[in-house]
Structure formats: structure tokens, C-alpha cells
Amino acid sequence: MTWRNYLLLAFLGLIVSLFFAHFEPFPGYLDSDYYFGGGIQLAQGKGFTEP
């Protein structure tokens, strides 16, 4: 395969992942939910704190 094929496959994989992630508004299990909440706290300027 050429580098263009690899680039096309990588791009296609990214598009498919983003498509399915669009329908998942919140994480589905505890670990990712914990990091998601921490990211929201950081984005709101509250630092590394938990509500």
C-alpha cells in the first residue's frame, strides 16, 4: 500500500469515530465520566477540584 492509502484509511477511521461519538453526549462508564467531569471543572476555571 502507498502512503496515500494509509492516509485515506486514517482519515476514514477519524470520520467514522467522530460520527459515532456525535451520538454519545456523555461517557458511558465511570473512568471516562470522572475525566470528563474533571475537564469540565478545568474549562470552567475551577482547577483540579471535584464537585
PQR file with spaces between the fields and no chain letter, atoms N, CA, C, O and H, PARSE charges and radii, in Angstrom:
ATOM       1  N    MET     1       0.841   -1.189    0.000 -0.4000 1.5000
ATOM       2  CA   MET     1       0.000    0.000    0.000 -0.0000 2.0000
ATOM       3  C    MET     1       0.881    1.246    0.000  0.5500 1.7000
ATOM       4  O    MET     1       1.991    1.252    0.532 -0.5500 1.4000
ATOM       5  N    THR     2       0.359    2.274   -0.601 -0.4000 1.5000
ATOM       6  CA   THR     2       1.102    3.530   -0.643 -0.0000 2.0000
ATOM       7  C    THR     2       0.734    4.390    0.558  0.5500 1.7000
ATOM       8  O    THR     2      -0.203    4.076    1.292 -0.5500 1.4000
ATOM       9  H    THR     2      -0.543    2.268   -1.034  0.4000 1.0000
ATOM      10  N    TRP     3       1.471    5.468    0.752 -0.4000 1.5000
ATOM      11  CA   TRP     3       1.204    6.362    1.872 -0.0000 2.0000
ATOM      12  C    TRP     3      -0.154    7.036    1.710  0.5500 1.7000
ATOM      13  O    TRP     3      -0.776    7.407    2.706 -0.5500 1.4000
ATOM      14  H    TRP     3       2.232    5.723    0.156  0.4000 1.0000
ATOM      15  N    ARG     4      -0.617    7.198    0.498 -0.4000 1.5000
ATOM      16  CA   ARG     4      -1.949    7.797    0.281 -0.0000 2.0000
ATOM      17  C    ARG     4      -3.060    6.880    0.783  0.5500 1.7000
ATOM      18  O    ARG     4      -4.062    7.342    1.330 -0.5500 1.4000
ATOM      19  H    ARG     4      -0.112    6.896   -0.311  0.4000 1.0000
ATOM      20  N    ASN     5      -2.871    5.587    0.594 -0.4000 1.5000
ATOM      21  CA   ASN     5      -3.857    4.630    1.105 -0.0000 2.0000
ATOM      22  C    ASN     5      -3.911    4.669    2.625  0.5500 1.7000
ATOM      23  O    ASN     5      -4.989    4.644    3.218 -0.5500 1.4000
ATOM      24  H    ASN     5      -2.057    5.212    0.150  0.4000 1.0000
ATOM      25  N    TYR     6      -2.725    4.730    3.258 -0.4000 1.5000
ATOM      26  CA   TYR     6      -2.675    4.810    4.716 -0.0000 2.0000
ATOM      27  C    TYR     6      -3.322    6.104    5.213  0.5500 1.7000
ATOM      28  O    TYR     6      -4.048    6.100    6.207 -0.5500 1.4000
ATOM      29  H    TYR     6      -1.848    4.750    2.777  0.4000 1.0000
ATOM      30  N    LEU     7      -3.057    7.196    4.525 -0.4000 1.5000
ATOM      31  CA   LEU     7      -3.657    8.478    4.892 -0.0000 2.0000
ATOM      32  C    LEU     7      -5.179    8.438    4.726  0.5500 1.7000
ATOM      33  O    LEU     7      -5.910    8.957    5.571 -0.5500 1.4000
ATOM      34  H    LEU     7      -2.467    7.199    3.717  0.4000 1.0000
ATOM      35  N    LEU     8      -5.647    7.835    3.660 -0.4000 1.5000
ATOM      36  CA   LEU     8      -7.082    7.695    3.434 -0.0000 2.0000
ATOM      37  C    LEU     8      -7.734    6.834    4.516  0.5500 1.7000
ATOM      38  O    LEU     8      -8.813    7.168    5.005 -0.5500 1.4000
ATOM      39  H    LEU     8      -5.053    7.413    2.974  0.4000 1.0000
ATOM      40  N    LEU     9      -7.092    5.737    4.889 -0.4000 1.5000
ATOM      41  CA   LEU     9      -7.630    4.876    5.942 -0.0000 2.0000
ATOM      42  C    LEU     9      -7.651    5.588    7.294  0.5500 1.7000
ATOM      43  O    LEU     9      -8.611    5.450    8.052 -0.5500 1.4000
ATOM      44  H    LEU     9      -6.216    5.465    4.492  0.4000 1.0000
ATOM      45  N    ALA    10      -6.605    6.344    7.597 -0.4000 1.5000
ATOM      46  CA   ALA    10      -6.567    7.104    8.852 -0.0000 2.0000
ATOM      47  C    ALA    10      -7.676    8.145    8.870  0.5500 1.7000
ATOM      48  O    ALA    10      -8.357    8.301    9.883 -0.5500 1.4000
ATOM      49  H    ALA    10      -5.825    6.456    6.981  0.4000 1.0000
ATOM      50  N    PHE    11      -7.866    8.852    7.780 -0.4000 1.5000
ATOM      51  CA   PHE    11      -8.915    9.859    7.689 -0.0000 2.0000
ATOM      52  C    PHE    11     -10.299    9.224    7.789  0.5500 1.7000
ATOM      53  O    PHE    11     -11.179    9.762    8.461 -0.5500 1.4000
ATOM      54  H    PHE    11      -7.312    8.726    6.957  0.4000 1.0000
ATOM      55  N    LEU    12     -10.492    8.105    7.140 -0.4000 1.5000
ATOM      56  CA   LEU    12     -11.765    7.402    7.202 -0.0000 2.0000
ATOM      57  C    LEU    12     -12.048    6.923    8.623  0.5500 1.7000
ATOM      58  O    LEU    12     -13.182    7.015    9.095 -0.5500 1.4000
ATOM      59  H    LEU    12      -9.777    7.668    6.595  0.4000 1.0000
ATOM      60  N    GLY    13     -11.025    6.413    9.307 -0.4000 1.5000
ATOM      61  CA   GLY    13     -11.186    5.990   10.694 -0.0000 2.0000
ATOM      62  C    GLY    13     -11.556    7.145   11.604  0.5500 1.7000
ATOM      63  O    GLY    13     -12.377    6.985   12.507 -0.5500 1.4000
ATOM      64  H    GLY    13     -10.104    6.338    8.924  0.4000 1.0000
ATOM      65  N    LEU    14     -10.957    8.310   11.378 -0.4000 1.5000
ATOM      66  CA   LEU    14     -11.285    9.502   12.167 -0.0000 2.0000
ATOM      67  C    LEU    14     -12.727    9.933   11.921  0.5500 1.7000
ATOM      68  O    LEU    14     -13.440   10.265   12.868 -0.5500 1.4000
ATOM      69  H    LEU    14     -10.289    8.440   10.645  0.4000 1.0000
ATOM      70  N    ILE    15     -13.159    9.932   10.684 -0.4000 1.5000
ATOM      71  CA   ILE    15     -14.531   10.335   10.350 -0.0000 2.0000
ATOM      72  C    ILE    15     -15.538    9.379   10.983  0.5500 1.7000
ATOM      73  O    ILE    15     -16.537    9.828   11.543 -0.5500 1.4000
ATOM      74  H    ILE    15     -12.580    9.662    9.915  0.4000 1.0000
ATOM      75  N    VAL    16     -15.299    8.080   10.905 -0.4000 1.5000
ATOM      76  CA   VAL    16     -16.220    7.100   11.488 -0.0000 2.0000
ATOM      77  C    VAL    16     -16.279    7.271   13.007  0.5500 1.7000
ATOM      78  O    VAL    16     -17.360    7.219   13.594 -0.5500 1.4000
ATOM      79  H    VAL    16     -14.487    7.714   10.450  0.4000 1.0000
ATOM      80  N    SER    17     -15.123    7.474   13.646 -0.4000 1.5000
ATOM      81  CA   SER    17     -15.096    7.666   15.099 -0.0000 2.0000
ATOM      82  C    SER    17     -15.859    8.919   15.502  0.5500 1.7000
ATOM      83  O    SER    17     -16.625    8.892   16.465 -0.5500 1.4000
ATOM      84  H    SER    17     -14.245    7.516   13.170  0.4000 1.0000
ATOM      85  N    LEU    18     -15.663   10.006   14.787 -0.4000 1.5000
ATOM      86  CA   LEU    18     -16.367   11.253   15.104 -0.0000 2.0000
ATOM      87  C    LEU    18     -17.865   11.120   14.865  0.5500 1.7000
ATOM      88  O    LEU    18     -18.664   11.703   15.598 -0.5500 1.4000
ATOM      89  H    LEU    18     -15.041   10.028   14.005  0.4000 1.0000
ATOM      90  N    PHE    19     -18.252   10.357   13.847 -0.4000 1.5000
ATOM      91  CA   PHE    19     -19.670   10.147   13.571 -0.0000 2.0000
ATOM      92  C    PHE    19     -20.356    9.455   14.741  0.5500 1.7000
ATOM      93  O    PHE    19     -21.421    9.883   15.185 -0.5500 1.4000
ATOM      94  H    PHE    19     -17.604    9.883   13.252  0.4000 1.0000
ATOM      95  N    PHE    20     -19.742    8.382   15.239 -0.4000 1.5000
ATOM      96  CA   PHE    20     -20.360    7.654   16.342 -0.0000 2.0000
ATOM      97  C    PHE    20     -20.249    8.410   17.665  0.5500 1.7000
ATOM      98  O    PHE    20     -21.130    8.295   18.516 -0.5500 1.4000
ATOM      99  H    PHE    20     -18.877    8.034   14.878  0.4000 1.0000
ATOM     100  N    ALA    21     -19.185    9.174   17.844 -0.4000 1.5000
ATOM     101  CA   ALA    21     -19.028    9.970   19.063 -0.0000 2.0000
ATOM     102  C    ALA    21     -20.071   11.081   19.130  0.5500 1.7000
ATOM     103  O    ALA    21     -20.418   11.539   20.219 -0.5500 1.4000
ATOM     104  H    ALA    21     -18.468    9.267   17.153  0.4000 1.0000
ATOM     105  N    HIS    22     -20.567   11.513   17.992 -0.4000 1.5000
ATOM     106  CA   HIS    22     -21.592   12.560   17.943 -0.0000 2.0000
ATOM     107  C    HIS    22     -22.872   12.129   18.664  0.5500 1.7000
ATOM     108  O    HIS    22     -23.571   12.967   19.232 -0.5500 1.4000
ATOM     109  H    HIS    22     -20.286   11.142   17.108  0.4000 1.0000
ATOM     110  N    PHE    23     -23.178   10.849   18.645 -0.4000 1.5000
ATOM     111  CA   PHE    23     -24.411   10.345   19.246 -0.0000 2.0000
ATOM     112  C    PHE    23     -24.253    9.960   20.713  0.5500 1.7000
ATOM     113  O    PHE    23     -25.212    9.505   21.337 -0.5500 1.4000
ATOM     114  H    PHE    23     -22.610   10.168   18.183  0.4000 1.0000
ATOM     115  N    GLU    24     -23.072   10.133   21.264 -0.4000 1.5000
ATOM     116  CA   GLU    24     -22.794    9.781   22.660 -0.0000 2.0000
ATOM     117  C    GLU    24     -22.507   11.077   23.430  0.5500 1.7000
ATOM     118  O    GLU    24     -21.360   11.522   23.467 -0.5500 1.4000
ATOM     119  H    GLU    24     -22.293   10.502   20.757  0.4000 1.0000
ATOM     120  N    PRO    25     -23.534   11.692   24.047 -0.5600 1.5000
ATOM     121  CA   PRO    25     -23.320   13.001   24.677  0.2800 2.0000
ATOM     122  C    PRO    25     -22.481   12.942   25.952  0.5500 1.7000
ATOM     123  O    PRO    25     -21.808   13.919   26.279 -0.5500 1.4000
ATOM     124  N    PHE    26     -22.502   11.837   26.672 -0.4000 1.5000
ATOM     125  CA   PHE    26     -21.746   11.691   27.908 -0.0000 2.0000
ATOM     126  C    PHE    26     -21.050   10.342   27.910  0.5500 1.7000
ATOM     127  O    PHE    26     -21.499    9.409   27.243 -0.5500 1.4000
ATOM     128  H    PHE    26     -23.049   11.044   26.406  0.4000 1.0000
ATOM     129  N    PRO    27     -19.955   10.231   28.655 -0.5600 1.5000
ATOM     130  CA   PRO    27     -19.250    8.954   28.723  0.2800 2.0000
ATOM     131  C    PRO    27     -20.127    7.842   29.285  0.5500 1.7000
ATOM     132  O    PRO    27     -21.046    8.098   30.062 -0.5500 1.4000
ATOM     133  N    GLY    28     -19.840    6.622   28.891 -0.4000 1.5000
ATOM     134  CA   GLY    28     -20.684    5.505   29.278 -0.0000 2.0000
ATOM     135  C    GLY    28     -20.207    4.714   30.478  0.5500 1.7000
ATOM     136  O    GLY    28     -20.938    3.847   30.958 -0.5500 1.4000
ATOM     137  H    GLY    28     -19.093    6.414   28.259  0.4000 1.0000
ATOM     138  N    TYR    29     -19.016    4.973   30.982 -0.4000 1.5000
ATOM     139  CA   TYR    29     -18.545    4.220   32.140 -0.0000 2.0000
ATOM     140  C    TYR    29     -17.793    5.152   33.088  0.5500 1.7000
ATOM     141  O    TYR    29     -17.472    6.283   32.724 -0.5500 1.4000
ATOM     142  H    TYR    29     -18.422    5.677   30.592  0.4000 1.0000
ATOM     143  N    LEU    30     -17.516    4.689   34.279 -0.4000 1.5000
ATOM     144  CA   LEU    30     -17.081    5.530   35.384 -0.0000 2.0000
ATOM     145  C    LEU    30     -15.757    6.247   35.140  0.5500 1.7000
ATOM     146  O    LEU    30     -15.667    7.447   35.401 -0.5500 1.4000
ATOM     147  H    LEU    30     -17.776    3.770   34.575  0.4000 1.0000
ATOM     148  N    ASP    31     -14.746    5.572   34.660 -0.4000 1.5000
ATOM     149  CA   ASP    31     -13.445    6.216   34.500 -0.0000 2.0000
ATOM     150  C    ASP    31     -13.511    7.402   33.548  0.5500 1.7000
ATOM     151  O    ASP    31     -13.014    8.483   33.864 -0.5500 1.4000
ATOM     152  H    ASP    31     -14.819    4.597   34.449  0.4000 1.0000
ATOM     153  N    SER    32     -14.114    7.206   32.397 -0.4000 1.5000
ATOM     154  CA   SER    32     -14.185    8.309   31.444 -0.0000 2.0000
ATOM     155  C    SER    32     -15.110    9.407   31.952  0.5500 1.7000
ATOM     156  O    SER    32     -14.902   10.580   31.644 -0.5500 1.4000
ATOM     157  H    SER    32     -14.517    6.328   32.140  0.4000 1.0000
ATOM     158  N    ASP    33     -16.117    9.045   32.716 -0.4000 1.5000
ATOM     159  CA   ASP    33     -17.002   10.056   33.298 -0.0000 2.0000
ATOM     160  C    ASP    33     -16.240   10.913   34.301  0.5500 1.7000
ATOM     161  O    ASP    33     -16.458   12.123   34.372 -0.5500 1.4000
ATOM     162  H    ASP    33     -16.286    8.092   32.966  0.4000 1.0000
ATOM     163  N    TYR    34     -15.360   10.306   35.068 -0.4000 1.5000
ATOM     164  CA   TYR    34     -14.534   11.023   36.041 -0.0000 2.0000
ATOM     165  C    TYR    34     -13.645   12.042   35.324  0.5500 1.7000
ATOM     166  O    TYR    34     -13.572   13.196   35.746 -0.5500 1.4000
ATOM     167  H    TYR    34     -15.183    9.323   35.011  0.4000 1.0000
ATOM     168  N    TYR    35     -12.970   11.633   34.246 -0.4000 1.5000
ATOM     169  CA   TYR    35     -12.105   12.536   33.495 -0.0000 2.0000
ATOM     170  C    TYR    35     -12.915   13.603   32.770  0.5500 1.7000
ATOM     171  O    TYR    35     -12.464   14.741   32.643 -0.5500 1.4000
ATOM     172  H    TYR    35     -13.030   10.695   33.902  0.4000 1.0000
ATOM     173  N    PHE    36     -14.086   13.255   32.301 -0.4000 1.5000
ATOM     174  CA   PHE    36     -14.967   14.218   31.637 -0.0000 2.0000
ATOM     175  C    PHE    36     -15.364   15.323   32.607  0.5500 1.7000
ATOM     176  O    PHE    36     -15.326   16.505   32.263 -0.5500 1.4000
ATOM     177  H    PHE    36     -14.453   12.330   32.405  0.4000 1.0000
ATOM     178  N    GLY    37     -15.746   14.934   33.817 -0.4000 1.5000
ATOM     179  CA   GLY    37     -16.105   15.920   34.835 -0.0000 2.0000
ATOM     180  C    GLY    37     -14.924   16.791   35.222  0.5500 1.7000
ATOM     181  O    GLY    37     -15.084   17.992   35.440 -0.5500 1.4000
ATOM     182  H    GLY    37     -15.777   13.974   34.096  0.4000 1.0000
ATOM     183  N    GLY    38     -13.732   16.196   35.310 -0.4000 1.5000
ATOM     184  CA   GLY    38     -12.535   16.977   35.602 -0.0000 2.0000
ATOM     185  C    GLY    38     -12.226   17.974   34.505  0.5500 1.7000
ATOM     186  O    GLY    38     -11.785   19.089   34.785 -0.5500 1.4000
ATOM     187  H    GLY    38     -13.602   15.221   35.132  0.4000 1.0000
ATOM     188  N    GLY    39     -12.449   17.590   33.269 -0.4000 1.5000
ATOM     189  CA   GLY    39     -12.243   18.505   32.143 -0.0000 2.0000
ATOM     190  C    GLY    39     -13.216   19.664   32.175  0.5500 1.7000
ATOM     191  O    GLY    39     -12.844   20.794   31.859 -0.5500 1.4000
ATOM     192  H    GLY    39     -12.807   16.684   33.041  0.4000 1.0000
ATOM     193  N    ILE    40     -14.454   19.399   32.550 -0.4000 1.5000
ATOM     194  CA   ILE    40     -15.437   20.477   32.669 -0.0000 2.0000
ATOM     195  C    ILE    40     -15.026   21.448   33.768  0.5500 1.7000
ATOM     196  O    ILE    40     -15.124   22.662   33.593 -0.5500 1.4000
ATOM     197  H    ILE    40     -14.755   18.481   32.807  0.4000 1.0000
ATOM     198  N    GLN    41     -14.560   20.916   34.913 -0.4000 1.5000
ATOM     199  CA   GLN    41     -14.113   21.772   36.015 -0.0000 2.0000
ATOM     200  C    GLN    41     -12.941   22.650   35.566  0.5500 1.7000
ATOM     201  O    GLN    41     -12.899   23.836   35.890 -0.5500 1.4000
ATOM     202  H    GLN    41     -14.480   19.929   35.056  0.4000 1.0000
ATOM     203  N    LEU    42     -11.999   22.079   34.827 -0.4000 1.5000
ATOM     204  CA   LEU    42     -10.865   22.856   34.337 -0.0000 2.0000
ATOM     205  C    LEU    42     -11.311   23.923   33.348  0.5500 1.7000
ATOM     206  O    LEU    42     -10.831   25.056   33.399 -0.5500 1.4000
ATOM     207  H    LEU    42     -12.033   21.115   34.563  0.4000 1.0000
ATOM     208  N    ALA    43     -12.222   23.572   32.450 -0.4000 1.5000
ATOM     209  CA   ALA    43     -12.699   24.522   31.450 -0.0000 2.0000
ATOM     210  C    ALA    43     -13.449   25.686   32.088  0.5500 1.7000
ATOM     211  O    ALA    43     -13.450   26.793   31.549 -0.5500 1.4000
ATOM     212  H    ALA    43     -12.612   22.652   32.409  0.4000 1.0000
ATOM     213  N    GLN    44     -14.085   25.445   33.228 -0.4000 1.5000
ATOM     214  CA   GLN    44     -14.811   26.499   33.915 -0.0000 2.0000
ATOM     215  C    GLN    44     -13.914   27.318   34.832  0.5500 1.7000
ATOM     216  O    GLN    44     -14.383   28.247   35.490 -0.5500 1.4000
ATOM     217  H    GLN    44     -14.084   24.546   33.666  0.4000 1.0000
ATOM     218  N    GLY    45     -12.621   26.981   34.881 -0.4000 1.5000
ATOM     219  CA   GLY    45     -11.671   27.741   35.677 -0.0000 2.0000
ATOM     220  C    GLY    45     -11.668   27.379   37.149  0.5500 1.7000
ATOM     221  O    GLY    45     -11.195   28.161   37.974 -0.5500 1.4000
ATOM     222  H    GLY    45     -12.240   26.226   34.346  0.4000 1.0000
ATOM     223  N    LYS    46     -12.188   26.202   37.497 -0.4000 1.5000
ATOM     224  CA   LYS    46     -12.255   25.796   38.894 -0.0000 2.0000
ATOM     225  C    LYS    46     -11.074   24.923   39.311  0.5500 1.7000
ATOM     226  O    LYS    46     -11.020   24.472   40.456 -0.5500 1.4000
ATOM     227  H    LYS    46     -12.571   25.567   36.826  0.4000 1.0000
ATOM     228  N    GLY    47     -10.124   24.674   38.401 -0.4000 1.5000
ATOM     229  CA   GLY    47      -8.942   23.888   38.727 -0.0000 2.0000
ATOM     230  C    GLY    47      -9.248   22.405   38.883  0.5500 1.7000
ATOM     231  O    GLY    47     -10.268   21.907   38.407 -0.5500 1.4000
ATOM     232  H    GLY    47     -10.167   25.040   37.471  0.4000 1.0000
ATOM     233  N    PHE    48      -8.341   21.716   39.559 -0.4000 1.5000
ATOM     234  CA   PHE    48      -8.482   20.266   39.775 -0.0000 2.0000
ATOM     235  C    PHE    48      -9.308   19.996   41.023  0.5500 1.7000
ATOM     236  O    PHE    48      -8.799   19.461   42.008 -0.5500 1.4000
ATOM     237  H    PHE    48      -7.512   22.121   39.945  0.4000 1.0000
ATOM     238  N    THR    49     -10.578   20.366   40.980 -0.4000 1.5000
ATOM     239  CA   THR    49     -11.472   20.121   42.117 -0.0000 2.0000
ATOM     240  C    THR    49     -12.624   19.264   41.656  0.5500 1.7000
ATOM     241  O    THR    49     -12.916   19.180   40.463 -0.5500 1.4000
ATOM     242  H    THR    49     -10.991   20.800   40.180  0.4000 1.0000
ATOM     243  N    GLU    50     -13.277   18.628   42.612 -0.4000 1.5000
ATOM     244  CA   GLU    50     -14.453   17.832   42.310 -0.0000 2.0000
ATOM     245  C    GLU    50     -15.660   18.448   43.010  0.5500 1.7000
ATOM     246  O    GLU    50     -15.554   18.912   44.146 -0.5500 1.4000
ATOM     247  H    GLU    50     -13.039   18.696   43.581  0.4000 1.0000
ATOM     248  N    PRO    51     -16.794   18.452   42.342 -0.5600 1.5000
ATOM     249  CA   PRO    51     -17.998   18.995   42.992  0.2800 2.0000
ATOM     250  C    PRO    51     -18.491   18.094   44.103  0.5500 1.7000
ATOM     251  O    PRO    51     -19.492   18.402   44.751 -0.5500 1.4000
